[in-house]
Amino acid sequence: MQVNEYFEGRVMSIGFENTEGRATSGIMQVGEYEFGTSETELMKVTSGSLEVRLPGESEFKTYASGTEFNVEANVKFQVKVKTPTAYLCFYGG
């Protein structure tokens, strides 16, 4: 396992790998963030909600608990968090 901290501790995750591949489980505190990807990512919101603007989109879309979205490799995307939110991120799938 590997603990990661971003944006002065406002985003934290624990990375792990198992038979299903590589993943992170984390928490985002209230704020606005921009993330970059190096490979494809499947993001699943497990508690709270995220407002996300993916590349090529002009508007933010809300993803509530129980929903998911895909992000392509080698892009940047924006996230707005209005309440502390938990997520799972699966890589390369």
PyMOL commands that set and color helices and strands:
alter all, ss='L'
color gray80, all
select strands_A, chain A and resi 2-6+11-18+21-28+31-36+41-47+49-53+61-64+68-71+76-81+85-91
alter strands_A, ss='S'
color yellow, strands_A
deselect
rebuild
show_as cartoon
